[in-house]
Amino acid sequence: MPSPAVIACGVVGFLCAVFLLLLLAYRMKKKDEGSYDLGDTKLSSTQYQKAPTKEFYA
C-alpha cells in the first residue's frame, strides 16, 4: 500500500495538471476574442506611413 506522501504527491500533481490545462484553455479563448474584423480602419502607430513629399528646411 502506498504511503500517504505518495498519494498526496499524486493528488497535487493531478491538480497542477488540471490547472495548467484550464489556464491553457482560458488563454486560447482570450486570444481568440477581439480578433474579428469589425471594419474599422484605424491606423496603427507602428504601421508604415508615407512621408510627405514636400520638404521644409530650417
PDB file as gemmi writes it, atoms N, CA and C in Angstrom:
CRYST1    1.000    1.000    1.000  90.00  90.00  90.00 P 1                      
ATOM      1  N   MET A   1       0.852  -1.188   0.000  1.00  0.00           N  
ATOM      2  CA  MET A   1       0.000   0.000   0.000  1.00  0.00           C  
ATOM      3  C   MET A   1       0.893   1.244   0.000  1.00  0.00           C  
ATOM      4  N   PRO A   2       0.625   2.204  -0.916  1.00  0.00           N  
ATOM      5  CA  PRO A   2       1.465   3.409  -0.968  1.00  0.00           C  
ATOM      6  C   PRO A   2       1.306   4.258   0.292  1.00  0.00           C  
ATOM      7  N   SER A   3       2.377   4.954   0.587  1.00  0.00           N  
ATOM      8  CA  SER A   3       2.337   5.811   1.773  1.00  0.00           C  
ATOM      9  C   SER A   3       1.477   7.038   1.496  1.00  0.00           C  
ATOM     10  N   PRO A   4       1.012   7.704   2.543  1.00  0.00           N  
ATOM     11  CA  PRO A   4       0.192   8.917   2.351  1.00  0.00           C  
ATOM     12  C   PRO A   4       0.930  10.013   1.587  1.00  0.00           C  
ATOM     13  N   ALA A   5       2.259  10.075   1.706  1.00  0.00           N  
ATOM     14  CA  ALA A   5       3.019  11.101   0.990  1.00  0.00           C  
ATOM     15  C   ALA A   5       2.944  10.877  -0.517  1.00  0.00           C  
ATOM     16  N   VAL A   6       3.019   9.621  -0.943  1.00  0.00           N  
ATOM     17  CA  VAL A   6       2.944   9.313  -2.371  1.00  0.00           C  
ATOM     18  C   VAL A   6       1.561   9.661  -2.907  1.00  0.00           C  
ATOM     19  N   ILE A   7       0.534   9.347  -2.154  1.00  0.00           N  
ATOM     20  CA  ILE A   7      -0.836   9.671  -2.565  1.00  0.00           C  
ATOM     21  C   ILE A   7      -1.019  11.187  -2.640  1.00  0.00           C  
ATOM     22  N   ALA A   8      -0.495  11.909  -1.654  1.00  0.00           N  
ATOM     23  CA  ALA A   8      -0.616  13.371  -1.642  1.00  0.00           C  
ATOM     24  C   ALA A   8       0.108  13.980  -2.840  1.00  0.00           C  
ATOM     25  N   CYS A   9       1.297  13.475  -3.161  1.00  0.00           N  
ATOM     26  CA  CYS A   9       2.035  13.995  -4.321  1.00  0.00           C  
ATOM     27  C   CYS A   9       1.274  13.715  -5.613  1.00  0.00           C  
ATOM     28  N   GLY A  10       0.658  12.557  -5.710  1.00  0.00           N  
ATOM     29  CA  GLY A  10      -0.129  12.236  -6.897  1.00  0.00           C  
ATOM     30  C   GLY A  10      -1.318  13.157  -7.054  1.00  0.00           C  
ATOM     31  N   VAL A  11      -1.995  13.441  -5.947  1.00  0.00           N  
ATOM     32  CA  VAL A  11      -3.158  14.336  -5.988  1.00  0.00           C  
ATOM     33  C   VAL A  11      -2.727  15.750  -6.361  1.00  0.00           C  
ATOM     34  N   VAL A  12      -1.639  16.228  -5.761  1.00  0.00           N  
ATOM     35  CA  VAL A  12      -1.151  17.579  -6.062  1.00  0.00           C  
ATOM     36  C   VAL A  12      -0.707  17.666  -7.519  1.00  0.00           C  
ATOM     37  N   GLY A  13      -0.019  16.655  -8.013  1.00  0.00           N  
ATOM     38  CA  GLY A  13       0.398  16.639  -9.416  1.00  0.00           C  
ATOM     39  C   GLY A  13      -0.787  16.653 -10.362  1.00  0.00           C  
ATOM     40  N   PHE A  14      -1.818  15.873 -10.030  1.00  0.00           N  
ATOM     41  CA  PHE A  14      -3.026  15.843 -10.846  1.00  0.00           C  
ATOM     42  C   PHE A  14      -3.711  17.205 -10.849  1.00  0.00           C  
ATOM     43  N   LEU A  15      -3.801  17.847  -9.691  1.00  0.00           N  
ATOM     44  CA  LEU A  15      -4.433  19.169  -9.615  1.00  0.00           C  
ATOM     45  C   LEU A  15      -3.638  20.209 -10.397  1.00  0.00           C  
ATOM     46  N   CYS A  16      -2.317  20.126 -10.349  1.00  0.00           N  
ATOM     47  CA  CYS A  16      -1.487  21.059 -11.127  1.00  0.00           C  
ATOM     48  C   CYS A  16      -1.711  20.859 -12.626  1.00  0.00           C  
ATOM     49  N   ALA A  17      -1.802  19.603 -13.058  1.00  0.00           N  
ATOM     50  CA  ALA A  17      -2.035  19.321 -14.472  1.00  0.00           C  
ATOM     51  C   ALA A  17      -3.389  19.864 -14.917  1.00  0.00           C  
ATOM     52  N   VAL A  18      -4.418  19.680 -14.103  1.00  0.00           N  
ATOM     53  CA  VAL A  18      -5.750  20.196 -14.433  1.00  0.00           C  
ATOM     54  C   VAL A  18      -5.723  21.719 -14.488  1.00  0.00           C  
ATOM     55  N   PHE A  19      -5.040  22.343 -13.532  1.00  0.00           N  
ATOM     56  CA  PHE A  19      -4.939  23.806 -13.514  1.00  0.00           C  
ATOM     57  C   PHE A  19      -4.241  24.321 -14.772  1.00  0.00           C  
ATOM     58  N   LEU A  20      -3.151  23.666 -15.173  1.00  0.00           N  
ATOM     59  CA  LEU A  20      -2.438  24.106 -16.372  1.00  0.00           C  
ATOM     60  C   LEU A  20      -3.296  23.939 -17.628  1.00  0.00           C  
ATOM     61  N   LEU A  21      -4.064  22.868 -17.704  1.00  0.00           N  
ATOM     62  CA  LEU A  21      -4.949  22.688 -18.859  1.00  0.00           C  
ATOM     63  C   LEU A  21      -6.046  23.752 -18.896  1.00  0.00           C  
ATOM     64  N   LEU A  22      -6.597  24.081 -17.737  1.00  0.00           N  
ATOM     65  CA  LEU A  22      -7.621  25.128 -17.686  1.00  0.00           C  
ATOM     66  C   LEU A  22      -7.031  26.489 -18.057  1.00  0.00           C  
ATOM     67  N   LEU A  23      -5.822  26.761 -17.582  1.00  0.00           N  
ATOM     68  CA  LEU A  23      -5.158  28.023 -17.918  1.00  0.00           C  
ATOM     69  C   LEU A  23      -4.883  28.100 -19.417  1.00  0.00           C  
ATOM     70  N   LEU A  24      -4.445  26.996 -20.000  1.00  0.00           N  
ATOM     71  CA  LEU A  24      -4.195  26.965 -21.436  1.00  0.00           C  
ATOM     72  C   LEU A  24      -5.482  27.213 -22.219  1.00  0.00           C  
ATOM     73  N   ALA A  25      -6.560  26.579 -21.808  1.00  0.00           N  
ATOM     74  CA  ALA A  25      -7.844  26.779 -22.487  1.00  0.00           C  
ATOM     75  C   ALA A  25      -8.314  28.224 -22.341  1.00  0.00           C  
ATOM     76  N   TYR A  26      -8.131  28.811 -21.168  1.00  0.00           N  
ATOM     77  CA  TYR A  26      -8.527  30.208 -20.942  1.00  0.00           C  
ATOM     78  C   TYR A  26      -7.729  31.145 -21.836  1.00  0.00           C  
ATOM     79  N   ARG A  27      -6.412  30.910 -21.925  1.00  0.00           N  
ATOM     80  CA  ARG A  27      -5.569  31.783 -22.746  1.00  0.00           C  
ATOM     81  C   ARG A  27      -5.927  31.664 -24.229  1.00  0.00           C  
ATOM     82  N   MET A  28      -6.227  30.460 -24.675  1.00  0.00           N  
ATOM     83  CA  MET A  28      -6.598  30.282 -26.079  1.00  0.00           C  
ATOM     84  C   MET A  28      -7.932  30.973 -26.369  1.00  0.00           C  
ATOM     85  N   LYS A  29      -8.864  30.893 -25.438  1.00  0.00           N  
ATOM     86  CA  LYS A  29     -10.154  31.558 -25.622  1.00  0.00           C  
ATOM     87  C   LYS A  29      -9.973  33.070 -25.606  1.00  0.00           C  
ATOM     88  N   LYS A  30      -9.146  33.572 -24.695  1.00  0.00           N  
ATOM     89  CA  LYS A  30      -8.906  35.011 -24.599  1.00  0.00           C  
ATOM     90  C   LYS A  30      -8.198  35.514 -25.853  1.00  0.00           C  
ATOM     91  N   LYS A  31      -7.265  34.734 -26.391  1.00  0.00           N  
ATOM     92  CA  LYS A  31      -6.544  35.142 -27.589  1.00  0.00           C  
ATOM     93  C   LYS A  31      -7.495  35.234 -28.777  1.00  0.00           C  
ATOM     94  N   ASP A  32      -8.512  34.380 -28.799  1.00  0.00           N  
ATOM     95  CA  ASP A  32      -9.459  34.355 -29.901  1.00  0.00           C  
ATOM     96  C   ASP A  32     -10.381  35.567 -29.872  1.00  0.00           C  
ATOM     97  N   GLU A  33     -10.632  36.130 -28.702  1.00  0.00           N  
ATOM     98  CA  GLU A  33     -11.525  37.281 -28.593  1.00  0.00           C  
ATOM     99  C   GLU A  33     -10.863  38.514 -29.189  1.00  0.00           C  
ATOM    100  N   GLY A  34     -11.635  39.310 -29.886  1.00  0.00           N  
ATOM    101  CA  GLY A  34     -11.123  40.558 -30.429  1.00  0.00           C  
ATOM    102  C   GLY A  34     -10.334  40.394 -31.703  1.00  0.00           C  
ATOM    103  N   SER A  35     -10.284  39.209 -32.253  1.00  0.00           N  
ATOM    104  CA  SER A  35      -9.505  39.006 -33.463  1.00  0.00           C  
ATOM    105  C   SER A  35     -10.369  39.064 -34.718  1.00  0.00           C  
ATOM    106  N   TYR A  36     -11.610  39.481 -34.577  1.00  0.00           N  
ATOM    107  CA  TYR A  36     -12.508  39.530 -35.715  1.00  0.00           C  
ATOM    108  C   TYR A  36     -12.452  40.906 -36.367  1.00  0.00           C  
ATOM    109  N   ASP A  37     -12.555  40.937 -37.685  1.00  0.00           N  
ATOM    110  CA  ASP A  37     -12.522  42.186 -38.435  1.00  0.00           C  
ATOM    111  C   ASP A  37     -13.851  42.905 -38.258  1.00  0.00           C  
ATOM    112  N   LEU A  38     -13.796  44.093 -37.686  1.00  0.00           N  
ATOM    113  CA  LEU A  38     -15.008  44.866 -37.442  1.00  0.00           C  
ATOM    114  C   LEU A  38     -15.212  45.963 -38.475  1.00  0.00           C  
ATOM    115  N   GLY A  39     -14.314  46.047 -39.447  1.00  0.00           N  
ATOM    116  CA  GLY A  39     -14.452  47.046 -40.483  1.00  0.00           C  
ATOM    117  C   GLY A  39     -13.798  48.371 -40.127  1.00  0.00           C  
ATOM    118  N   ASP A  40     -13.261  48.498 -38.927  1.00  0.00           N  
ATOM    119  CA  ASP A  40     -12.557  49.720 -38.546  1.00  0.00           C  
ATOM    120  C   ASP A  40     -11.211  49.763 -39.263  1.00  0.00           C  
ATOM    121  N   THR A  41     -10.871  50.925 -39.768  1.00  0.00           N  
ATOM    122  CA  THR A  41      -9.584  51.066 -40.444  1.00  0.00           C  
ATOM    123  C   THR A  41      -8.743  52.091 -39.702  1.00  0.00           C  
ATOM    124  N   LYS A  42      -8.498  51.826 -38.445  1.00  0.00           N  
ATOM    125  CA  LYS A  42      -7.646  52.717 -37.666  1.00  0.00           C  
ATOM    126  C   LYS A  42      -6.192  52.450 -38.027  1.00  0.00           C  
ATOM    127  N   LEU A  43      -5.418  53.508 -38.155  1.00  0.00           N  
ATOM    128  CA  LEU A  43      -4.009  53.339 -38.466  1.00  0.00           C  
ATOM    129  C   LEU A  43      -3.243  52.995 -37.201  1.00  0.00           C  
ATOM    130  N   SER A  44      -2.433  52.003 -37.306  1.00  0.00           N  
ATOM    131  CA  SER A  44      -1.591  51.614 -36.183  1.00  0.00           C  
ATOM    132  C   SER A  44      -0.403  52.563 -36.127  1.00  0.00           C  
ATOM    133  N   SER A  45       0.082  52.839 -34.933  1.00  0.00           N  
ATOM    134  CA  SER A  45       1.227  53.737 -34.812  1.00  0.00           C  
ATOM    135  C   SER A  45       2.496  53.072 -35.325  1.00  0.00           C  
ATOM    136  N   THR A  46       2.498  51.746 -35.447  1.00  0.00           N  
ATOM    137  CA  THR A  46       3.680  51.045 -35.941  1.00  0.00           C  
ATOM    138  C   THR A  46       3.589  50.767 -37.435  1.00  0.00           C  
ATOM    139  N   GLN A  47       2.459  51.095 -38.041  1.00  0.00           N  
ATOM    140  CA  GLN A  47       2.279  50.846 -39.466  1.00  0.00           C  
ATOM    141  C   GLN A  47       3.066  51.881 -40.266  1.00  0.00           C  
ATOM    142  N   TYR A  48       3.593  51.474 -41.412  1.00  0.00           N  
ATOM    143  CA  TYR A  48       4.353  52.383 -42.261  1.00  0.00           C  
ATOM    144  C   TYR A  48       3.443  53.464 -42.822  1.00  0.00           C  
ATOM    145  N   GLN A  49       3.908  54.696 -42.730  1.00  0.00           N  
ATOM    146  CA  GLN A  49       3.172  55.814 -43.306  1.00  0.00           C  
ATOM    147  C   GLN A  49       4.093  56.533 -44.281  1.00  0.00           C  
ATOM    148  N   LYS A  50       3.548  56.853 -45.439  1.00  0.00           N  
ATOM    149  CA  LYS A  50       4.343  57.518 -46.461  1.00  0.00           C  
ATOM    150  C   LYS A  50       4.729  58.918 -45.993  1.00  0.00           C  
ATOM    151  N   ALA A  51       5.972  59.255 -46.220  1.00  0.00           N  
ATOM    152  CA  ALA A  51       6.474  60.568 -45.822  1.00  0.00           C  
ATOM    153  C   ALA A  51       5.867  61.639 -46.720  1.00  0.00           C  
ATOM    154  N   PRO A  52       5.695  62.850 -46.186  1.00  0.00           N  
ATOM    155  CA  PRO A  52       5.177  63.938 -47.029  1.00  0.00           C  
ATOM    156  C   PRO A  52       6.163  64.247 -48.152  1.00  0.00           C  
ATOM    157  N   THR A  53       5.632  64.654 -49.307  1.00  0.00           N  
ATOM    158  CA  THR A  53       6.502  64.883 -50.463  1.00  0.00           C  
ATOM    159  C   THR A  53       7.176  66.250 -50.408  1.00  0.00           C  
ATOM    160  N   LYS A  54       6.626  67.160 -49.657  1.00  0.00           N  
ATOM    161  CA  LYS A  54       7.211  68.500 -49.572  1.00  0.00           C  
ATOM    162  C   LYS A  54       8.176  68.558 -48.394  1.00  0.00           C  
ATOM    163  N   GLU A  55       9.365  69.094 -48.644  1.00  0.00           N  
ATOM    164  CA  GLU A  55      10.367  69.185 -47.585  1.00  0.00           C  
ATOM    165  C   GLU A  55      10.432  70.613 -47.071  1.00  0.00           C  
ATOM    166  N   PHE A  56      10.649  70.748 -45.779  1.00  0.00           N  
ATOM    167  CA  PHE A  56      10.796  72.055 -45.150  1.00  0.00           C  
ATOM    168  C   PHE A  56      12.204  72.166 -44.599  1.00  0.00           C  
ATOM    169  N   TYR A  57      12.864  73.266 -44.902  1.00  0.00           N  
ATOM    170  CA  TYR A  57      14.224  73.489 -44.417  1.00  0.00           C  
ATOM    171  C   TYR A  57      14.215  74.607 -43.399  1.00  0.00           C  
ATOM    172  N   ALA A  58      14.990  74.446 -42.353  1.00  0.00           N  
ATOM    173  CA  ALA A  58      15.042  75.464 -41.312  1.00  0.00           C  
ATOM    174  C   ALA A  58      16.095  76.490 -41.638  1.00  0.00           C  
TER     175      ALA A  58                                                      
END                                                                             
